[in-house]
Amino acid sequence: MALPALHWRMLPPVYISNPSISALMDAIYTAGISTVYADGTTRTPGTFASPGTASLPASLGTGSAWTWNYDATTFATGQKTACYAYAPTTTAINQALIVAGTTNVTGANWKQTNTDSRSATYPFVGLAKNSGVYTSWNNATTPFTSGDFTGFGIFGLPAQNYNTLFMWESEEAVIVQIVNAAGGVSGFVAGAAVDPLSVNVANAETDGRLYGVASTGASNNMGALWLSSNSSATAPLFAQSATANDVHSNTFTPGAGTLTATWRFGTFAPGVGFTSRNGDLPEIPFQIWDGSSKYMGQLRQMYITRDGYTGVGWQVGSTSKGYLLGYTTAGSIGDCVLLAY
C-alpha cells in the first residue's frame, strides 16, 4: 500500500552576495524560516523558543513546512556552522535533518558517510532517526542526544562560489540545490523520500517508510544526463559510490542504524520533446533498488519527466503540477524530475 502523498513546495530562492560556507548556512536558515513560498502563498513553519539554542521545537510547522534552528557555537567561528530541522509530519521514527560546514576544522570529529573528508569549506548533510535534542554536530556518533545517524556526506564542491540556494520541502522530505555563477548545480535529497510499497519489517521501518540521504558529492556538479548515468562525472542523485567525497545514496536499514546503498533503477533519456500524446507532462515513477538484486521502493511524488531547467514551475492551465529538479539554471536544458505539488 502506498504511503500518503507528499506535496512539494518551493521556497523563495536565496541569493548569496558573498559566497562562503558561513553564507551558505545563513542562506539555508533564511530559506527555512520564510513565511511565504516561491509562489507567494503563506508558509507556516514552527518555532523554537530561543533560536540558536539547542532544544526541541516549541511548535512544529503546518502543511509541508519544516522547522529550522541553527548552531553558531560549534567550532567557535562566531558564525552559523550548522542548521537542523524537524518535519511537520511526525511518526514513531522522529527524523531530523542537519546541514553543516565550517572554515575551522580544528578538533574535527564528526561522523562521516563512507569516510568522506572532514575538511573546511565543504557543505555536509546528514539525517537522524529516533532523534533526540540537538547537541553538537562535531560528534563521532550523532549530533543529537539519541538515535541513529547517517553520518555526513558532502553535497557541493569547495570554492565553487555558489551564489543561489534552492530549497523544496514536503511533509516528510527536503531537497536543497546550490547553484554557481555558471548555472552548475549540486545538492541533496533527505528524509522519508522512498516509499517501499510494503509494510513488511524487512522492507520498511515501523511507520512504513524508508529514511535516507542522496547527495552529489564533492567531485562534480550534476550533469545534463544524470538520469542515464551512474558515473560520478555526472554527480547523479540516487547513486552510491564507496569512494570518499563522491556521490552517496543510502537509506537506513529498517529497524537498524546501519545503511543500505540505494540506486536509481534503470536509465532514462527523456529529451525536450517527451510528452504524453495530448501534450501533458509525463510523470514516470522513479524506482529505487540496492544496485544488486533487491527492490527498495519508489520516490514519493518525484517523477521522471521531460527535459528542462531546475527551479522552473510547471502548470497545466491554471493547475500547478509542481517544480522541476534538474542539473542547471542556464545554457542547455537536461534531465529533470518533477516534484509534484
C-alpha positions as CSV (number, residue, x, y, z in Angstrom):
1,M,0.0,0.0,0.0
2,A,1.3,3.4,-1.0
3,L,2.1,6.0,1.7
4,P,0.2,9.3,1.9
5,A,1.1,11.6,-1.0
6,L,3.7,14.3,-0.4
7,H,3.1,17.9,-1.5
8,W,6.3,19.5,-2.7
9,R,6.6,23.3,-2.3
10,M,9.4,25.6,-3.4
11,L,10.7,28.2,-1.1
12,P,11.9,31.6,-2.4
13,P,15.4,31.3,-3.8
14,V,18.1,32.9,-1.6
15,Y,20.8,34.8,-3.3
16,I,24.3,34.8,-1.7
17,S,26.2,38.0,-2.5
18,N,29.5,37.0,-0.9
19,P,29.7,33.2,-1.3
20,S,31.2,31.2,1.6
21,I,30.4,28.3,3.8
22,S,29.0,30.5,6.5
23,A,26.9,32.5,4.0
24,L,25.5,29.2,2.7
25,M,24.5,28.2,6.3
26,D,22.8,31.7,6.6
27,A,21.0,31.1,3.3
28,I,19.7,27.7,4.4
29,Y,18.4,29.2,7.6
30,T,16.9,32.2,5.8
31,A,15.0,29.8,3.5
32,G,14.0,27.6,6.4
33,I,12.2,30.4,8.3
34,S,10.5,32.0,5.4
35,T,6.8,32.7,5.9
36,V,5.9,32.6,2.2
37,Y,6.6,30.1,-0.6
38,A,8.0,31.0,-4.0
39,D,4.5,31.4,-5.5
40,G,3.6,33.9,-2.8
41,T,1.3,31.6,-0.7
42,T,1.6,31.5,3.0
43,R,4.0,29.2,4.7
44,T,3.8,28.4,8.5
45,P,7.0,27.0,9.9
46,G,7.2,26.0,13.6
47,T,9.2,27.9,16.1
48,F,12.0,27.4,18.7
49,A,11.6,29.2,22.0
50,S,15.2,30.5,21.7
51,P,16.6,30.4,18.2
52,G,20.3,29.4,18.2
53,T,19.9,27.5,21.5
54,A,19.8,23.7,21.3
55,S,16.3,22.4,22.1
56,L,13.3,20.7,20.6
57,P,10.9,23.0,18.7
58,A,8.3,24.8,20.7
59,S,5.9,24.1,17.8
60,L,6.0,22.3,14.5
61,G,5.2,23.7,11.1
62,T,1.9,23.0,9.3
63,G,1.4,21.6,5.8
64,S,4.8,21.0,4.2
65,A,6.7,23.5,6.4
66,W,9.8,22.2,8.3
67,T,11.0,23.9,11.4
68,W,14.6,25.1,11.4
69,N,17.2,26.1,14.1
70,Y,20.9,26.9,13.9
71,D,24.2,26.3,15.8
72,A,26.6,29.2,16.0
73,T,28.7,27.7,18.8
74,T,30.4,24.5,17.5
75,F,33.9,25.3,16.2
76,A,33.7,28.8,17.6
77,T,33.8,30.7,14.3
78,G,31.2,33.3,15.6
79,Q,29.0,32.3,12.7
80,K,26.4,29.6,11.9
81,T,28.2,26.2,11.3
82,A,25.1,24.0,11.2
83,C,21.3,24.3,10.6
84,Y,18.9,21.5,11.6
85,A,15.3,20.9,11.0
86,Y,12.3,18.8,12.1
87,A,9.5,17.6,9.8
88,P,5.9,18.8,10.2
89,T,4.7,15.3,10.0
90,T,5.9,13.2,12.9
91,T,5.9,9.4,13.2
92,A,7.4,7.0,15.7
93,I,10.7,7.3,13.8
94,N,11.1,11.1,14.6
95,Q,13.5,12.1,11.9
96,A,15.8,15.2,12.0
97,L,17.8,16.8,9.1
98,I,21.1,18.6,9.6
99,V,23.3,20.6,7.2
100,A,26.7,21.8,8.3
101,G,30.0,23.3,7.3
102,T,32.9,25.3,8.8
103,T,36.1,27.2,8.0
104,N,37.6,25.9,11.2
105,V,38.1,22.1,11.4
106,T,40.4,22.1,14.5
107,G,39.4,19.1,16.5
108,A,37.0,17.8,13.8
109,N,35.5,14.5,14.9
110,W,32.0,14.4,13.2
111,K,30.6,11.2,11.9
112,Q,31.2,10.8,8.2
113,T,29.5,8.8,5.4
114,N,31.8,6.5,3.5
115,T,34.9,8.0,5.1
116,D,34.2,11.4,3.5
117,S,36.8,14.1,4.4
118,R,36.4,16.3,7.5
119,S,37.5,19.4,5.5
120,A,36.9,23.1,5.7
121,T,34.6,24.8,3.2
122,Y,32.7,21.7,2.2
123,P,28.9,21.6,2.8
124,F,27.7,18.5,4.6
125,V,24.3,16.8,5.1
126,G,23.1,14.1,7.3
127,L,19.8,12.6,8.7
128,A,18.9,11.1,12.0
129,K,16.1,8.8,13.0
130,N,14.8,8.3,16.5
131,S,16.5,11.6,17.2
132,G,16.6,13.5,20.5
133,V,17.7,17.0,21.2
134,Y,20.4,18.6,19.2
135,T,23.8,18.9,21.0
136,S,26.7,19.4,18.6
137,W,27.4,18.3,15.0
138,N,31.1,17.6,15.9
139,N,30.2,14.3,17.4
140,A,31.5,10.8,16.5
141,T,28.1,9.1,16.7
142,T,25.2,11.6,16.2
143,P,24.6,15.3,16.6
144,F,21.5,14.5,18.8
145,T,21.1,13.1,22.3
146,S,19.8,9.8,20.9
147,G,19.0,7.8,17.8
148,D,20.9,6.7,14.7
149,F,22.7,9.0,12.2
150,T,23.6,8.5,8.6
151,G,26.9,10.4,9.0
152,F,27.7,13.5,7.0
153,G,28.1,13.4,3.2
154,I,29.3,16.2,1.0
155,F,26.8,17.9,-1.3
156,G,28.9,20.6,-3.1
157,L,32.4,21.4,-4.4
158,P,34.7,23.6,-2.4
159,A,35.5,27.1,-3.6
160,Q,32.7,27.0,-6.2
161,N,31.2,30.3,-5.3
162,Y,27.7,29.0,-5.1
163,N,25.6,32.1,-5.2
164,T,22.0,30.8,-5.2
165,L,20.2,28.4,-2.9
166,F,17.0,26.5,-4.0
167,M,15.0,24.6,-1.4
168,W,11.9,22.4,-1.8
169,E,10.1,20.8,1.1
170,S,7.3,18.3,1.6
171,E,5.7,16.9,4.7
172,E,8.5,14.3,5.1
173,A,11.5,15.2,3.0
174,V,13.6,18.2,1.9
175,I,15.7,18.9,-1.2
176,V,18.4,21.6,-1.5
177,Q,20.3,22.7,-4.5
178,I,23.1,25.2,-4.6
179,V,23.9,27.0,-7.9
180,N,27.1,28.6,-9.1
181,A,27.6,31.6,-11.4
182,A,27.6,29.4,-14.5
183,G,24.4,27.6,-13.5
184,G,26.1,24.5,-12.2
185,V,24.2,22.7,-9.6
186,S,24.9,20.4,-6.6
187,G,22.6,19.3,-3.8
188,F,20.8,16.6,-1.8
189,V,17.5,14.8,-1.1
190,A,16.9,13.9,2.5
191,G,14.1,12.4,4.6
192,A,11.4,9.8,4.1
193,A,11.7,10.2,0.3
194,V,11.4,6.4,-0.5
195,D,8.1,4.6,-0.3
196,P,8.9,0.8,0.0
197,L,5.3,0.0,-1.1
198,S,5.4,-2.6,1.7
199,V,4.9,-2.7,5.4
200,N,6.9,-5.9,5.9
201,V,9.6,-5.3,8.6
202,A,12.3,-6.4,6.2
203,N,11.3,-3.7,3.7
204,A,10.1,-0.8,5.8
205,E,10.5,0.9,9.2
206,T,7.7,0.5,11.7
207,D,5.9,3.6,10.2
208,G,6.1,2.0,6.7
209,R,8.8,4.4,5.4
210,L,12.4,4.4,4.4
211,Y,14.7,7.2,5.6
212,G,17.9,8.4,4.0
213,V,20.0,10.8,2.1
214,A,21.2,11.1,-1.5
215,S,24.0,13.7,-2.1
216,T,26.0,14.8,-5.1
217,G,29.5,14.7,-3.5
218,A,32.5,17.0,-3.9
219,S,33.9,15.9,-7.3
220,N,31.5,17.3,-9.9
221,N,28.3,19.3,-10.3
222,M,25.3,17.5,-11.7
223,G,25.5,16.6,-15.4
224,A,22.9,17.0,-18.1
225,L,22.4,13.2,-18.4
226,W,22.2,12.4,-14.7
227,L,19.2,10.2,-15.2
228,S,21.0,8.0,-17.7
229,S,24.3,7.6,-15.9
230,N,25.5,6.4,-12.5
231,S,29.0,7.8,-13.1
232,S,30.4,10.3,-10.6
233,A,31.2,12.5,-13.6
234,T,27.5,13.4,-13.8
235,A,27.0,13.6,-10.0
236,P,23.7,12.0,-10.2
237,L,21.2,11.9,-7.3
238,F,20.4,8.3,-6.1
239,A,23.7,6.7,-7.0
240,Q,26.1,5.3,-4.4
241,S,29.9,5.4,-4.5
242,A,32.1,3.9,-1.9
243,T,34.8,6.4,-2.7
244,A,35.3,9.2,-0.2
245,N,33.8,12.6,-1.1
246,D,31.9,11.1,-4.1
247,V,28.2,10.7,-4.7
248,H,26.4,8.9,-2.0
249,S,22.9,7.5,-1.6
250,N,21.8,5.4,1.4
251,T,18.7,4.6,3.4
252,F,18.6,3.3,6.9
253,T,18.2,-0.5,7.1
254,P,14.7,-1.0,8.6
255,G,14.9,-1.4,12.4
256,A,18.7,-0.8,12.5
257,G,21.2,2.0,12.5
258,T,23.2,0.6,9.5
259,L,22.8,1.9,6.0
260,T,21.8,0.2,2.7
261,A,23.1,1.6,-0.6
262,T,20.4,2.8,-2.9
263,W,20.4,3.4,-6.6
264,R,18.1,4.7,-9.4
265,F,16.7,1.6,-11.1
266,G,17.0,2.0,-14.9
267,T,18.5,4.6,-17.2
268,F,16.4,7.3,-18.9
269,A,16.9,9.9,-21.6
270,P,13.6,11.7,-21.9
271,G,14.5,14.7,-24.0
272,V,12.8,18.0,-24.5
273,G,10.0,16.7,-26.7
274,F,8.9,14.0,-24.3
275,T,5.2,14.4,-23.6
276,S,2.1,12.3,-23.4
277,R,0.0,12.1,-26.6
278,N,-2.1,15.0,-25.6
279,G,0.9,17.1,-24.6
280,D,0.7,16.7,-20.9
281,L,3.8,16.3,-18.7
282,P,4.9,12.7,-18.3
283,E,5.1,11.6,-14.6
284,I,7.1,8.3,-14.6
285,P,7.6,6.8,-11.1
286,F,11.2,6.9,-10.0
287,Q,12.2,3.5,-8.8
288,I,15.0,2.6,-6.3
289,W,17.0,-0.6,-5.7
290,D,20.1,-1.7,-3.9
291,G,22.2,-1.9,-7.1
292,S,22.4,-5.7,-6.9
293,S,19.2,-7.7,-6.7
294,K,16.8,-6.1,-4.2
295,Y,14.0,-3.7,-4.9
296,M,13.8,-0.8,-2.4
297,G,10.7,1.2,-3.5
298,Q,9.9,4.3,-5.4
299,L,10.4,8.0,-4.7
300,R,7.4,9.9,-3.3
301,Q,5.8,12.3,-5.7
302,M,9.1,12.6,-7.6
303,Y,8.6,11.7,-11.3
304,I,10.9,11.5,-14.3
305,T,9.7,13.9,-16.9
306,R,10.8,15.9,-20.0
307,D,14.0,18.0,-20.0
308,G,14.1,21.5,-18.5
309,Y,15.8,23.8,-16.1
310,T,15.9,23.3,-12.4
311,G,13.6,25.5,-10.3
312,V,11.1,26.1,-13.0
313,G,7.4,25.8,-12.0
314,W,5.1,23.8,-14.4
315,Q,1.4,24.0,-14.6
316,V,-1.4,22.9,-17.0
317,G,-3.8,25.8,-17.5
318,S,-4.3,27.2,-14.0
319,T,-3.4,24.0,-12.2
320,S,0.1,23.8,-10.7
321,K,1.9,20.5,-11.4
322,G,5.0,21.3,-9.3
323,Y,8.6,22.2,-9.9
324,L,11.5,20.8,-11.9
325,L,14.6,19.4,-10.3
326,G,17.4,19.4,-12.8
327,Y,21.1,20.0,-13.4
328,T,21.3,23.6,-14.4
329,T,19.6,27.0,-14.5
330,A,21.3,28.2,-17.7
331,G,22.5,27.0,-21.1
332,S,21.4,23.7,-22.5
333,I,18.5,22.0,-20.7
334,G,18.8,18.5,-19.4
335,D,17.3,15.6,-17.4
336,C,14.7,16.6,-14.9
337,V,12.4,15.2,-12.2
338,L,9.0,16.7,-11.5
339,L,8.4,17.4,-7.8
340,A,4.7,17.2,-7.7
341,Y,2.6,19.6,-5.7
